Amino acid sequence: MGLFDRIKKSLFGSKEAEKEEPEAAKPAEEQAEPVAEESEAAEPVEQAEAAAAESEAEPAEEAEEAEPKVAEEAEESETEEEQAAEPEAEEAPEAETEAASTEAKRTELYEQGLSKSNKGFGARLNAFLAKFRTVDEDFFDELEELLIESDVGYETSEDLTDQLREEAKLQKAKSREDLKKVIVQKLVEVYDDNGDPENEKLTYDPSAKPNVYLFVGVNGAGKTTTVGKLAKRFHDQGKKVIMVAADTFRAGAVEQLVEWGKRVDVPVVTGPEKADPAAVVYDGLERAVKEEADYLLVDTAGRLQNKVNLMKELEKIQRTIKKRLPEQPAETLLVLDGSTGQNALLQAKDFDKTTKLTGLVLTKLDGSSKGGVVLSIRHEMKLPVKLVGLGEKAEDLADFDAASYAVGLFHDLL
């Protein structure tokens, strides 16, 4: 099932299913009729066979006595089979209920976390469509401007508008409702066509001790908080986790991570004040290997004297990790403040040149109206978003789910 189909199912799947039911039932009824006719035709033959059987010698008394016993045994075996089947029948609904409950919670989290983006983008798009009477060049020019203002990005907005021109002609979309569906469909396809959904999942190798996650990004994006929240998640899953406070230059950064460590019961490797970050990371690697930790989460600096120094420091940290564990880091995640809009895209391009990113973490989306930046990052950089921050609580750091994201962003439009 494609991403847009999943979104349609989430938004109005039950209504569409009801519409399709009568049509689906009709062929089944038509197929059932010949079967009924065959069974009716078979009745005289069955009756003749039964009469012939009765005309034969009557059953012996022993056989007559055996019949009740056989019947009793059959009843007992049927009862046992029913009892054995009962737990399975009970387990299936429980599993389905649990899956439905998880899906409902995730949908609610995304809808609440993206409510500002939804209202901002949705209100603008609805107002835009309300004022237009004809779908002409002015319509598409203004739509492109609206997408740019919604932080979808200049390049992405231009490509989208060109695709929408063609799609609107192909689908002969003229009404507001038709146009809204075409617009949302193309926005979703931009995301869906530019990556593999499997890459959105965090990498984990059970045989790797540890799986190293390197977190990079500018100060204020939420790196340290993200590391702390993820450490809690993994610890709650029963994994052995160690954190490394390699942001040795920002005042209070080490103390903040140590506090997270106390809160979630996860050890933190630190160094002296103003210590070499790469040296602290090396100490963390040694401890993680010795203790066979499942995860080593590395918090890094976001700002040194200038950007060049920062990038050099990150390169040094990566060399240190690869020298000790050539297959690591498993993830190099850029943490971006989702409320910065297109600045987030520029940061992603800068960091990717130096550290070769494997994915993104978008934080603070619950306080932002700029959720459209996900589309431009995916379209221009082909980078997957792996985690999103949709609230203050640790549980609000959610695995990115494209369908839930799109439903949260667009549900008032469809």
N, C-alpha and C positions, 0 to 999 in steps of 0.2 A: 504494500500500500504506500503510495507516494505521500510526501509531507502535506500537500494541500488536501488530499483525501482524508488524511488523519485529522486535519484541522476542521474540515467540514463535518466529520463524524462527531468531533468533540463539541462543535457549536450547535449543530442541529441534526445529529445522527438519528435520534429516536423518531423525529417527524418524518424524515426521509424513509426510514425503515417501514413506518406505518403505510406510507404511500405505495411502497413497493410490494407489500405483503399480498394484496389481492392478485396482482399480476403474477407473482411467484407461485401462488396457490393454484391458479387456473390450470397450468399444464399438468400439475400433479393430479387434479381431479379428473382431467381428461384421460390421463394414463390409467387411473384407477378403474374406469368404467369397463374396459375389456376384461380386466381381471374378474370383476363381479359377474360378468356374463359367463365367463368360463366356469366359475364355481357353480352357477345355477344350472348350467348344462350338465355338469358332472353329477348332480344330485341323483337322477334316476339310476345311473350306473352304480353309485355307492349303495342305493337302496337294494338293488338286485343282488349285489355281492353280500350284503348283510342278510338277505332272505336265504340265500344259498347256504351261508354259514350256519344259520339257525336250523336248517333242514338236516344238517349232518348230525352225527351221534351227539347226544347230550353229554356235557362234561361230567367226568367222574366225581364221586363225592369228595375224594382227597383234593382234587383241584379246586372244588367249591370251598373247602375249608381253607385252602392256601390263599385264596383270593383276599380275604380280609387282612391276613398277615402282610401280604405283598403291598396292599393299599396302605396299611399302617406304616410300613417301612418307607414307602414312597413319600407319605406325608411327613414323616420324621426327617428324611433327607432333604425334602423341600424346605422345611422349617429351618434346618441347619444352614442350608445355602442362603436363605433369606437373612438369617442372623449374621452370617459371615459377610454378606454383601452390605448390610446396614452401615457399618463404620465407614466403608468407602463412599457410600452415598452421602453420609454426613460430612466427610472430609471435603468433598468437592465443592459444596456450597460455601463452606468456611473459607477455602482458598480463594474462591471467586469474590466473596464478600471482602476479604482482606485486600485483594488486588484492586477492587473498586474503591475501597476506602483510601488506599494509598494514592490512586489516581485523582480522587476528589480532593485530597489534601494538597497535592502538588498543583492542581489547577487553581485552587483557592489561593495558595501562596503566590503563584505567578500573577493572578488577577489583581491581588492586593498590592504586590510589589511593583507592578507596572501600571497602576491606576493613573499616575500622573502623566506617564508617556501616552497612555491610551486616551486620556481626556484631551491632552494637547494635540496629538496627531489626529485623533478621531474628530474632535470639534472643528479643527481647521479643514479637514477633508469634507466633512458634512456641509460646512458653511460654503466651501468652494463649489461643491456640486449643486447646492441650492440656487446659486446665483446664475448658473449657466443654462441657457435654453437650447443651444446647439453645440455639437461636438465638432469644432473647427480648429484651425491652427492656434487661435487665441487660447482656446481651452487647454491645448497641450503645452503651450508656452507657460501659462500660469501654473499648470500642474507641476511642471519641472521646477519652478520657483518654490512652490509649496514643499516639494520633496527636499530641496536643498535646505530650506528653513527648518525642516523636521530632522536635520542631521543625518539624512540618508547619504549626503555627500554629493559633490558636483559631478564627478565622473559617473557614479552609480545612477544619479538622477537623470543624467543625459541618456545613458544606455536604456534605462527603464522607460523613459518617455518615448524613445524610438520604438521599443518593443510594444508599448501600449498602443501606439498609432496603428501598428499592423494588427495587433490582437483585437482591437475594437472593431476594425473593418471585417476581420475574419468571422468574429462572433456576432457581427451586426448589433453591437451593444450601443443602445441609444438612451435607454431609460437610466435614471440615477442608480437604481438597484443593480442593473446589469453592469454599469460602469464601475461601481464600487467593488463588485465581485472580481471583475477583470483586473482592477488595480491591485487588490489584495493578492490575487492569484499570482500576478507577475512579481510582486514583492517577495512572496514566499519562494517562488521559483529561483529568484536571484540567489537566495540562501541555499536552497536545495541543490542547485546545479553546480555550486562552487565548492563542494567538499563531500567527504564521506562521513555519514552519521556515526560510524564506528569510531572515527578519530576524535569525536567529542567526549569520549569516555577517558577518564584518567588511566594512564598506563600503570599496570601492576604485575610484577613477575614474582610469584611466590618463592621461587628458588633464589631470587636476588636478596641478599642480606647485606646492605639495605637497598630499597628503592629510593634514590635521591631525588628530591623535588627542590629545584632552585627557583626562588621567587625574586623577580626583578621589577623595577618600576620606580617612578619618581616619588619623593616624599609626599605624604598626604593622600596617596591613592588608596591606602588600606592594606599594605603588605603584611605588617605585623599582626593586625587583627585577623587577616585571612589565614595566616600560618597558625595562629592560636585556635581558630574555629575548626580548621581542618584537622589539627592535632586532636582535638576533642572527638571529632567524628571517628577517626581511626582508632583512638584509644577505646571508645565505647564499643567498637567492633571487635575488641579483644586483641588488637595488634600492638606490637611493641614499637613505640614511637619515640624519637629523640628530636629535639629542636636545636638549631644553631643560631646564636645571636651574632651574625656577622656584620650587622650595621653598627660598627664601632665608632662612627663619627657623629651621628646625630644624638644630641643630648636626650637622655631618657629612653632611647630605643631599646637598649639592652634590658633596662629595668622593666620596660613594658612587656617584653617577651618573657622575662623571668616571672612576672606576675601572672601571665597567661599559663605558664608551666605549673605554678602552684594551684591555680584554679582548676586545671583539667588533669592534674596529677601526671604530668609528662616532664621528664628531665630536660634541662636546657644547658647546652655547652656554651660557656662564655670565655672571654679573654680579658686581659688588663685593659684599662681605659686607653683609647686610641690605638689599640693593638692592630696588627696587620690582619685584615679580614680573611685573607687566604689562609693564614696560619690558624685562625680559629676554626675555619672550615676543615682544615686537615685534622685538627684535634677531634672534631665532631665525627669525621669519617673513621678514624681509628677506634673511637668508642663504639660507634655503630657496628663496625665489623666485629669487634671483640664480643659485643653483647648480642650479636645476631639480630639486630633490630630489623623490623619490617620496613620502616620508613625513617628517612632522615630529611627533615624539612628545614631548609636554609633560608633565613631572612637576610637580605643584603641591603647595602646603602642605596639611597635614592638620589643623593646629591653630594658631590665632593666640591672642590674648588670650581670646577667647570665640567662640562659634559665630556670632554676628552679624558679627563682623569677618571671619571666615573666608568666610562666604557673600558678603559685600560684595567681598572680594578676588577670589573666583571670578567674580562678575558682571563685574568690571572686566576680567579676563583675557578673558572671552568677548567683551566689547565691543571690546577691542583686536583680537582675531582677526577679527571680523566687519567692522570698519572697514577693515582691510587686505585681507581676502579674504572677501567677503560670503557665499560658498557654504560656508565652513568654520566650525567644525570638522566633519569628516566623521563623527567619532565622539566622543561625550562619555561616557567609560566610568567607572563607579563601581567601584572596587576594594574588595571586602569580604573580611574574614577569615571564611572559612566556618565556623570553629570557634566563632564568637560566636552562632550560632543566630539566635534571634528579634531580637537586637540588630541584626543585619545588615539585617533588614526595616525596622526603625525608621530606621536610617541611610539606607537607600535612599529612604524617604519624605521625609526632611529634605533630602537633596541634590537630589532631583528637583524640589522646589519652586523651587529657585534656578537650577539649571543645565540643566534639561530633558535628562535622561539618554537616551542611545540604547541603552544596554546595560550589562551587569554583567560583572565579572571576579570569580570566586569563587576565592580562594587558600586554601592550607593544608588542603584537603579530605583529603589523605592522613593528616593527624594528627587528624582530627575524626570524631566519631560523629554529627554534626549535618547530614548531607547533605540531610535532608528540607526544609531551608529553601528550596531551589530551588523546591519546589512552592508554598510560601506566597507567595514573591515573584512568581511567575508568575501565581498565582491572584488576588492582591490588587492587583498593579500592572501586570500585562500586559507586564512588561519582559523582554526576552530575555536569557539568559545567553550571552555570546559566547565567553568563555575560562574555563577552569578550571585551577587549579594542583593537580597530582596528584603532586608530588614536588619534590625540590631541584634537579634538573638543568634546563637551559634547555629541553630537549625535553619536559619534563613539564608545560610550559604548553601545554595542548591546546585546539584549537577545541572548543567545546561540541557534543556530539552527543547528542541526547535519548535515542535508542535505546541507545547504549553506556552512558550514564549510568544508565538504568533497569535494564539488564542487570547493571551493576556493583552497583547498590543492592539489586536483588531476586533475583539469580540463585540464592541459597540457599533462596528461598521457593517456587520453582516446580519 
